[in-house]
C-alpha cells in the first residue's frame, strides 16, 4: 500500500529514508533565510528572529513519489565577518537555496534608548547573488543544484526587485527560481522539493553517484543499492504537504503556488 493512501505513525519512519541530501541556505543578512527554513521544518513563522551566528543545523524528511528523502539543512550567517566560517560548510553540499529580499531590507541599530531603523536597498541582496552562487559552485558538489528564492512575497507593496528581472538572472545562471513568503508559508516548501527532485533525476540519469565522496548525497537504509539508467526511480509528483505530524506527505497533482520558473 502506498504511503499516500494511509496515515503512517511518524515515529515509525523517523530515521527511515532512501537518500540523505545536504543543503546549504545562503544569502545576505536580513533576507529571511532562517525564517524560511523554520517555516519549512516547523510549519510556523519564526517570531523575533535574530541574525544567525555562524551556522545552524536542522533537518526534515520528505517524500518524492516512492522515495523518502532526508534533507540535512545548514543555515548560514549572512554577515561578512562569519564568511570564512560558513564557507567551510559549503563543501559536499548537493543543493543550495539562495535567498534574497524582494523588499527594502531593514536593519536596526540601538543607540542608548533610541532604536533607529536604517533602510538598505534590497537590490543589494539580489545583486550580490552572483558572488554567493560563485562561492557555492566553487566549494560544493560539482553537480550542485541551485534554487533562487525571492523572499517576503507577501509584501508586494514594498517590492524593490521585480519578478521578471530575477527570473532572467536565474535563467542566465542555470538555477531554478521562485518567490516565497516565510511569513504566510506560501511556496516555502517548493525550493527544497525542486532541488531534491533535480538531484534525484541526476542520480537516475547516472550523472550523480551517491557513493562518490563529495556528492552531497548518500544512501539511506531504504535505498536501492543499484541505480542504473534502466532502473527508474519513482518520483511521482512533488508535494508540498504542510504538516509533518501525520507522517504523511501528499504527492499528487503538485505544483508550486505563485510564480516559478
C-alpha positions as CSV (number, residue, x, y, z in Angstrom):
1,X,0.0,0.0,0.0
2,X,1.4,3.4,-1.0
3,X,2.4,6.0,1.7
4,X,-0.1,8.5,0.4
5,X,-3.0,6.1,0.9
6,X,-3.0,6.0,4.7
7,X,-1.6,7.7,7.7
8,X,1.7,6.5,9.0
9,X,3.0,6.8,12.5
10,X,5.7,9.5,12.3
11,X,7.9,7.6,14.7
12,X,7.9,4.5,12.6
13,X,9.6,6.2,9.7
14,X,11.6,8.7,11.7
15,X,15.0,7.5,10.5
16,X,13.9,5.5,7.5
17,X,14.8,7.1,4.2
18,X,16.2,6.2,0.8
19,X,18.6,9.2,0.3
20,X,20.3,11.7,2.6
21,X,21.0,15.1,0.9
22,X,23.0,18.1,2.2
23,X,21.6,21.6,1.6
24,X,23.1,25.0,2.4
25,X,20.9,28.1,2.7
26,X,22.9,31.3,1.9
27,X,22.4,35.0,1.2
28,X,22.7,38.4,2.8
29,X,21.8,39.0,6.4
30,X,18.2,40.1,6.9
31,X,16.7,38.4,3.9
32,X,14.8,35.9,6.0
33,X,16.8,32.7,5.5
34,X,16.2,31.4,9.0
35,X,12.5,32.2,8.9
36,X,12.1,30.5,5.6
37,X,13.9,27.4,6.9
38,X,12.0,27.5,10.2
39,X,8.6,27.6,8.3
40,X,9.7,24.6,6.2
41,X,10.7,22.5,9.1
42,X,8.1,23.6,11.7
43,X,5.2,24.9,9.6
44,X,5.1,28.1,11.6
45,X,6.5,31.6,11.2
46,X,9.5,32.4,13.5
47,X,8.7,35.4,15.6
48,X,11.5,37.7,16.9
49,X,14.2,36.0,14.7
50,X,17.7,37.0,15.4
51,X,20.6,37.0,13.0
52,X,22.3,33.6,12.7
53,X,25.7,33.4,14.3
54,X,27.9,31.1,12.3
55,X,25.8,28.1,11.2
56,X,22.7,26.4,12.5
57,X,21.5,22.9,11.6
58,X,18.1,21.3,11.1
59,X,16.6,18.5,9.1
60,X,13.4,17.3,7.6
61,X,12.3,14.1,5.8
62,X,10.1,14.4,2.8
63,X,8.6,12.1,0.1
64,X,9.1,12.4,-3.6
65,X,7.0,9.7,-5.3
66,X,8.0,6.4,-3.7
67,X,11.3,7.8,-2.5
68,X,11.8,9.1,1.0
69,X,14.5,11.8,1.3
70,X,16.1,13.2,4.4
71,X,17.3,16.7,4.0
72,X,20.3,17.9,6.0
73,X,19.8,21.7,6.2
74,X,22.6,24.1,7.1
75,X,21.5,27.7,7.7
76,X,24.4,30.1,7.3
77,X,25.0,33.6,8.6
78,X,24.9,36.3,6.0
79,X,27.3,38.8,7.7
80,X,30.8,39.1,6.1
81,X,32.5,38.5,9.5
82,X,31.2,34.9,9.5
83,X,32.0,34.2,5.9
84,X,35.3,32.3,6.5
85,X,33.4,30.0,8.9
86,X,30.3,29.5,6.9
87,X,32.1,28.7,3.6
88,X,33.6,25.6,5.2
89,X,30.1,24.2,5.4
90,X,29.6,24.6,1.6
91,X,31.8,21.6,0.9
92,X,29.9,18.5,-0.1
93,X,26.5,20.3,-0.5
94,X,24.2,18.8,-3.1
95,X,21.7,21.7,-3.0
96,X,21.9,25.4,-2.3
97,X,19.0,27.7,-1.5
98,X,19.9,31.3,-2.5
99,X,17.7,33.8,-0.6
100,X,17.3,37.5,-1.4
101,X,14.7,40.0,-0.2
102,X,12.3,41.4,-2.7
103,X,11.6,44.4,-0.4
104,X,13.6,47.0,1.4
105,X,16.0,45.5,3.9
106,X,15.5,46.9,7.4
107,X,18.4,47.0,9.9
108,X,18.0,48.1,13.5
109,X,20.7,49.8,15.5
110,X,20.4,50.5,19.2
111,X,21.8,53.8,20.5
112,X,21.2,54.3,24.2
113,X,17.4,54.2,24.4
114,X,16.6,55.0,20.8
115,X,16.1,52.5,18.1
116,X,16.8,53.9,14.6
117,X,15.8,51.9,11.6
118,X,18.1,52.2,8.6
119,X,16.7,51.1,5.2
120,X,19.1,49.5,2.8
121,X,18.2,49.0,-0.9
122,X,17.3,45.3,-1.1
123,X,18.6,45.2,-4.6
124,X,22.0,44.7,-3.0
125,X,20.8,41.4,-1.6
126,X,19.7,40.4,-5.1
127,X,22.7,41.8,-7.0
128,X,25.1,40.0,-4.6
129,X,23.6,36.7,-5.5
130,X,26.2,36.3,-8.2
131,X,29.0,36.2,-5.7
132,X,27.1,33.8,-3.4
133,X,26.4,31.5,-6.3
134,X,30.1,31.6,-7.4
135,X,31.3,30.7,-3.9
136,X,28.8,27.9,-3.6
137,X,29.7,26.4,-7.0
138,X,33.4,26.7,-6.3
139,X,33.2,24.8,-2.9
140,X,30.2,22.5,-3.0
141,X,29.4,19.4,-5.1
142,X,30.3,19.5,-8.8
143,X,26.7,18.7,-9.5
144,X,25.3,21.4,-7.2
145,X,21.6,22.2,-7.7
146,X,20.7,25.8,-7.0
147,X,17.4,27.4,-6.3
148,X,17.0,31.2,-6.2
149,X,14.2,32.4,-3.7
150,X,12.8,35.9,-3.6
151,X,11.6,36.0,0.0
152,X,8.8,38.2,1.5
153,X,6.4,37.9,-1.4
154,X,3.6,38.9,0.9
155,X,4.9,42.5,0.9
156,X,4.2,43.3,-2.8
157,X,3.6,46.9,-2.0
158,X,7.2,47.2,-0.8
159,X,8.7,45.4,-3.8
160,X,12.1,46.6,-4.9
161,X,13.2,43.6,-7.1
162,X,10.8,42.7,-10.0
163,X,10.0,39.1,-10.6
164,X,10.9,39.3,-14.3
165,X,14.4,40.6,-13.5
166,X,15.1,37.8,-11.0
167,X,13.7,35.2,-13.5
168,X,16.1,36.4,-16.2
169,X,19.0,36.2,-13.8
170,X,18.1,32.7,-12.8
171,X,17.8,31.6,-16.5
172,X,21.2,33.1,-17.3
173,X,22.8,31.4,-14.4
174,X,21.1,28.0,-14.8
175,X,19.3,28.0,-11.5
176,X,15.6,27.4,-10.5
177,X,13.7,30.4,-9.4
178,X,10.6,31.2,-7.4
179,X,9.2,33.7,-4.8
180,X,8.0,32.7,-1.4
181,X,6.8,34.1,1.9
182,X,8.3,32.9,5.2
183,X,5.5,34.8,6.9
184,X,2.5,33.2,5.3
185,X,4.2,30.0,4.3
186,X,3.4,30.5,0.6
187,X,5.8,28.4,-1.5
188,X,8.3,27.8,1.4
189,X,8.4,24.0,0.6
190,X,8.9,24.4,-3.2
191,X,12.6,25.3,-3.3
192,X,13.6,22.4,-1.1
193,X,11.5,20.0,-3.1
194,X,12.6,21.3,-6.5
195,X,16.2,20.9,-5.6
196,X,15.6,17.3,-4.3
197,X,13.8,16.4,-7.5
198,X,16.6,17.7,-9.7
199,X,19.1,15.7,-7.6
200,X,17.1,12.5,-7.9
201,X,16.9,13.0,-11.6
202,X,20.7,13.3,-11.8
203,X,21.0,10.1,-9.8
204,X,18.6,8.3,-12.2
205,X,20.5,9.6,-15.3
206,X,23.8,8.4,-13.9
207,X,25.3,12.0,-13.6
208,X,25.5,11.8,-9.8
209,X,26.8,8.8,-7.8
210,X,25.6,8.8,-4.2
211,X,28.6,6.6,-3.3
212,X,31.1,9.1,-4.5
213,X,32.7,11.3,-1.9
214,X,31.7,14.9,-2.1
215,X,28.5,14.3,-4.0
216,X,26.4,15.7,-1.2
217,X,24.1,12.6,-1.3
218,X,24.3,9.3,0.4
219,X,22.1,6.2,0.5
220,X,19.8,5.6,3.4
221,X,18.7,2.4,5.0
222,X,15.8,2.0,2.5
223,X,18.0,2.7,-0.6
224,X,18.2,0.7,-3.7
225,X,21.9,0.0,-4.0
226,X,21.9,-0.4,-7.7
227,X,20.7,2.6,-9.7
228,X,21.1,2.3,-13.5
229,X,19.5,4.1,-16.4
230,X,17.1,1.3,-16.8
231,X,16.0,1.1,-13.2
232,X,13.7,4.1,-12.8
233,X,13.3,5.9,-9.5
234,X,9.6,6.5,-9.0
235,X,9.3,10.2,-8.3
236,X,5.6,10.8,-9.0
237,X,4.6,14.4,-8.5
238,X,6.3,16.7,-6.0
239,X,4.3,17.5,-2.9
240,X,4.3,20.4,-0.5
241,X,2.3,19.0,2.3
242,X,2.5,21.5,5.2
243,X,2.2,19.3,8.2
244,X,4.7,16.7,9.4
245,X,2.8,15.4,12.4
246,X,0.8,12.9,10.5
247,X,4.0,11.5,9.0
248,X,2.3,11.6,5.6
249,X,3.1,13.9,2.6
250,X,0.6,14.1,-0.3
251,X,2.3,13.7,-3.7
252,X,-0.4,14.0,-6.3
253,X,-1.0,17.0,-8.6
254,X,1.6,19.2,-7.0
255,X,2.8,22.5,-8.5
256,X,4.3,25.4,-6.6
257,X,2.0,28.2,-5.9
258,X,2.8,31.7,-7.1
259,X,5.4,32.3,-9.8
260,X,8.1,29.8,-10.5
261,X,10.3,29.0,-13.4
